[in-house]
Amino acid sequence: MHQYPQRPRPDDQPSYPVYPPPGPGPGPGPEQGQRQGQGHYQDFPGYPGPPQQQSYQYQQPEPEPEPEPERDREPEPQPRRSRRRIWISATVALALLLGGGGFAAWKLDWFSGNGEAVSFGKNTPPPAAGKTDPSAPATAATPTGDPDVLMPTGPKSDFKQTAKLEDGTIIAKTRLTGAKSGFEGNVWVWAPKEYDDPKYAKSAFPVLISLPGGNGFPDNYWSDRSLDLQKAISDGAKAGTSLPFVVIMPVLNPDAKYYYDGSDIPGQAKMGTWIAEDVPDFAKANFRTYKSRDGWAFMGSSSGAFVGMKTVLQHPDRFKAVIASGGEIVPDSPLWKGHQAEMDANNPEKLAQKLIDTKGPEVYINFQIGTKESGKERMAKFQQQYGKGPVKMTIRDIQNGEHNGWHYVRGMKEGSLEWVSKVLKGPKPEAG
């Protein structure tokens, strides 16, 4: 991110060609009002293909070259900077991912049960005697050993399956109306196999709120199984290098036109309240979680990394850590115009300094950056200025990494999942 929309940074990226190419095809053309900046040219959509497919060209007549966008022209207000949206229809995308020989896997595995109702926590203790409402909080069995455990508070949400992983775990979606923000949006969830293991029936699980880059609307691309975020967590849990996180994946913005910095911008949808309050309350209503911040973290890429880091610094009493990938540091939504004080209250630089001045509580920021993308200079400068006292920071280089989710998941597998797992609480099996 650059400081202000009107002032390009000296390290601005050149313009990149639109993907997929414009013209008749399965997806729309380029996003309106593209902005240069910190490498969002590789942010991707709700249904991406694997890395080797990113340069795929559809079989259609060669389009006429597009003129370079007018990079200095700023509409009123200007949408967020360049993010390549690769909106591919599900049929075409799956054909690319699987090929003809993978059709059976598509039919029998990826989509088996999609759209069906999903229930999480099958072994969660039932409600107290006399309670017949299935959405009532499950409070009958008092968790043993750890007073920090919070059993699901209810009411339960209605989940529908959107994908199934090889280990049988499910990614599901629901519609949430935030009681505090008033915003209504989709939320995807995933729970590891351990969550339904009877020996963990009275244990809490750490929560990883995962935020996408780009516009983050109407989908959250971390809910796409092809990115392997959930598989990376499962594999890490088996290997002892990751906690078995419950993953919560909300939409990031209320529309695809503007960007809201994950904040309560005056006169706009309260996306800061949505992310920091409504989404965690939703997780507590449906899953066994920890009462303290020791069981709560964010991960995100690009614009989602900024929101995750900002929220941790803004609410250190609720969240403890963030894996922030892609080099985002400061707010820059054009919707902040005329609201400087409110923008400052959502600026990680000022929030970090406030934590340093007040001496805590401690928060943990793990930056990830690919060696083939820009942005490390901003991370290093931020670490040098604010990585002191209670603000603990590390920077992880992803060798040959680019500005995309597949490479950020690789960085998580190479060490960032282990890093965040060491600063959070994990589930405890029942004795015996």
N, C-alpha and C positions, 0 to 999 in steps of 0.2 A: 504493500500500500504506500502511496505517497501522501505527503502531509495534507495537501489541499488539491482539489480537482483542477484548479486553474494553473497550478505550477508544476509542470513536468519535472521529474527528477533527472539528473544527469545520467543515471544508469537505466533509463527507460528502455524497454525492449522494443525492437523493430516490429512492424506489423507482420502478422503471420497469415497465411492463407486460411480461408474458411474451410471447416470440415463438418459435415460432408460438403462437396462442391454444390453451388447453387444450381437451380434448374429442376426439372421434373425428377422426383426421386422420393424415397420414403421419409425424408425429414425436411424441416423448414430450412430456409436460408440463413444468412448470418444474423446474429443478434443486433438489434438496433442500438445505435449510439455507443459503439464499442469505444473503450477507453484503454489507452496504454497504461503501463504501470509495472507491477511486480510479478510478471510472469503468469498471469491468469490465462494466457493463450492456450494452456493445456488443461485447464479445468474441464471436467467432463460431466456428462449428464446422468440422469437416473438410470440409463441402461447402457453402460459402456461395453466394449469388447475387450478381449485380452490384449496385452501390450503388442504382440506381434500383429494384431489386426488394425492398429491405429492408423496406418497409412493406406488401408484398403480403399480402392476406388471402385465405385459402383459401375456396372456395365451399362453405360449410357453415353450418348454423344459427348465429345469433349466440349465443355462449356467455354464461352468466351472469357478471357481473363478479366477478373474484377479490378476496377480501379482501386488504388490505395484509399482507405478510409480517411476522411478529413479529421486528422487526429487532434487538431487544436480547436475544432468547432465544438462548442458546448451548448447543447439544448437547455431548455429551462424546465425542470431540472434535468441534469445529466444522469443517465443510468450509470451503474457501476462499470468499471473498466473492462477491457476485453476478456471475455471468457468464452472459449469455443464450446458451443452447445451441440452435442452430437446426438440429436433426437432421432433414434433409429427405431422403427417398428419392432415389436417383439419377435415377429416371425423372421424378419431379415436378420436381426441381431443373433438369434439363436442359430440360424443357418450358418452365419459366419463363425460362431463359437464352436459349433458341434460338427458341421459338415454332414454330408449324407450318411456317413457311417455311424454318426452319433445320434441319429434320429430316435432310436429306441431309448437311449439314455434320457433324451429330452422328454419323451412321452412318459416313460415309466418312473423316472427319478426326479428330474427337476420340477415337473409340474404335477406329480402324483399328489392328489389331495388339495391342490391349490383352490382357494375359495371356501374351503371347509372351516368350520369352527375349530378353534384351538384353545386348549386349557393348559395353563402353566401351573406348576406346583401341585401335581397330583397327590403327592405324599404330605402336603402341608396339613397339619392337624386341623380337624374340623372345628366349626364354631362351637361355642359353649352350648350345653343342653338347653333346649327350649328355643334356640334360634333357628328359624326355618328359612329365613331370607338368604339365598345363596350369595348375595352380594355383601352380606354383613361381615364385619371384620372377624378374622380368625384369631380369637383371643383365648380359646379354651386352654391350650397347652402353653404354660409359661416356659419360654426358652431357658434351658439350664446352662449354667456356667458363664454366661456373658450377658450382663444387663444391657449391653449396647444393641442387642438383637431386637429388631422391630418386625413383628409378624405383619402380613398384609393387612392394611387398614380398611380396604374397600372404599367405595364400591368397585366391584370387578368390571373391567372393560370387556367389550365384545371383540375378540380377536379373530381374524381370518388369515389362513395360511397364504403366504406369498411365495415361499420357496422351502425346499427341504434339502438338508445337507446329507452327505454320505453317511454320517453317523446316526442319522435319524432325527436329529434336532431340527427345529422348525423356526423359520423367520416368519413373523406374523405382523399384521397391520391392524390398527384401529383408528377411529376418529375421536379426537379429544377436543373438548371445549374447555379452555382454561378458565378455572373459576376466578383467578386473580387478574389475568390479563384480558379476558373476554375474547381472546383470539381462538379460532377453531381451525385445527389443522391435523394432518395425518402424522401418526407416530408408528414406527416399526420397532419390534422388539425381538430379542433372541435370548434364550437361556441355555447354558451348557448342559451336557448330560448329567453332571453332578447335581444339578438343581433338583432333579426328580429321584435322586438316590435316597432311599429311606434313611440312611445314616446321617444325612444332612437335613432331615425334615424340620429340625428345630434350629437350624443355623441360618444366619444371614449370609448374603453374598454381596461382594463389592459391585458397584454400578459404574459402567463406563459409558458416558453420554457421548455419542459419536456424531460429529457435525461435518457436513459436506462442504466443499468449496463451490465456486460458481454462485449461481443464484439460490441454490438450495431450495427450489420450489419448481414443480409440485412434488418432487421426489427427494429422497435422501439416498445418494448412490451407495452408501455403506450397507444398505439393505440388499444390494445385489450380490448374490453368492459368488459371482465370478471374480470379485475383488479379493476373496479369501480372508477377509477380516475375521470372521467367526471361526474359520478353520485354523487360522493362526493362533487364536486363543485356545481352541481345543487341543491342538498339537502341543502348545506350550504348557497347558495344564498337565497333559500326560507326561511331558518331559520334565516337569518341575520347574520350568522357567517362567511360567505365567500363572496368575490366579485365574480361576474359572469365573470370569466376569459375566454378569448380566449386561447385555448391550442394549441401550435405548437410543433410537435413531429418529429424532423429530425433524420435521421440515424446519429450515433455517429462516426463511423469509415469508411474508404473506403474499407475495406475487413474484413474477419473473421479470418485472420491469425495473424495479429499484432495489437498492440494498440498504439494510437498516442497521448494520453494525451490531446486531444482536442486542439492541438497546431500546429504551423507551424514549424515542425521539418525540418531542412535543407535537401533538396533532396527528401522530401516526399510530399504527398498531403497536402494542406494547410487547415487542419481541424480547426485550430484556427480562421482563417479568415472565414471559412464556418459557424462556430457556432456564432461568435461574430458580423459578418457583413452581410453575404449573407442571413442567416435565418431571422434576424430582418428586412432586406430590403424586403424580400419576404412577411413577415407579414404586413409591411406597404403598400405594393403594393395591398394587397387583403382585408385588414380589416381596420376599423376605429380604430386608435391607438392614443396614446399620443406621442407628440414630445419629451417630457422630460423623463428622467429616472424614474420618479415617476410612470410610467405605465408599467415597465418592470422588470420581475423577472425570476429566474430559479427554477426548482425543479429537483432532480435526485436521483437515487439510486446507491450506490457502485461507480463504475468508472464514471458513469454519474454525481454523486454528486460531485466528485472531479472536473470534467470539469466545472460544474455550478459555484462552489465556486471560482475556479481559474479565470473564466471569469468575475465574479462580481468584484473580487479584482483587476483584470487587467484593467478593463474598468469601473470604478466607475462613469464616466460621462454618461454612457449609461444604466447601470443596477444598481438596488438599493438593491435587496435582493435575497436570495437563501434558499431553504429548501434542506439541504444536508443530505442524509440518508446513513448510512453504514460505516462510519469511515475512508474514504479516505482523505489523507492529502497532500502527496507530489507526484511529477511526478516520474515515474519509467519505462517508455517505454525503451526497449533495443535499440530502434532506436536513442536515444539521444547520443549514444556512439560517442565520439569525438566532442561533441557540448555542453560542460559544460556551457558556458555563455548563450546560448540560453535556456538551461534547467532551469538555475537559473531565467531567465526572465519569466518563467512559473511556478515558485514554489510559492504556496500560503504563505509559511512562509516569504519569501523575499518580496512578494507583500504586505502582511499585514504590515510588518515593514516599507515599503516605505510609505504607507498611514498614518501610525502613525507619521512618521518623517515629512511628509508634511502637517499633520493636516487635512486630509480629501480629498474628501468629505466622509460623513458618508455612511457606507454600513451595511447591516444587514444579519447575518448568523444564521440560525436556524438548528442546528444539530438534527438529529433523530437517535436513536440507540435502538435496541431491547435488552431487558434484558437477552436474551438467545444467544446473539452473542458477539463476541469480538470486540474491537475497541474503547470502551469508553475512555480507558486510553489515546489514541492518541488525541481524541477530547478534553479531559479535559486539557491535556498538552498544546495543541494549544490555547485553550481559556485562560489559565493562562498566557501564554507568549504574546499573540497577541490580546486578547479581551480587548482592552483599547482604549482610545481616540475615533477616528472615526469608529473603528471596533467594532460593537456591536454584541455580540454572546450570544446565549442561547443553552442549550442542553436539549432535550426532551427524556425522557425514555419511551419506549413503553413496557408496562408490558407483559411478556411472548412473546415478539416479537422476531422473527428470521430474518435472512438476506434474506428477500424476499419482493416483491412489495405489496403483500396483506397487510402485517403488516405495511409497511410504509404508505400505504393509510389510514389504521386505525389510525395511529399516526396523519396524516393530519386532519382526521375528529375529532380527540380528542383535537385538539388545534393548529396545525401548520398552517392550512388554515386560521384560525382566526388571528393568529400572522402575517402572510404575508399580509393579507387584511388590517391590521391596519397601515402598512407602505407604502401602495400604494394607488393610486387614483382609484376610481371607476367611473362607468358611471353615468351621470346626466340626468334625464328625462327632456324633454322640458317642460317649464312652461305651465300650462293650459291643 
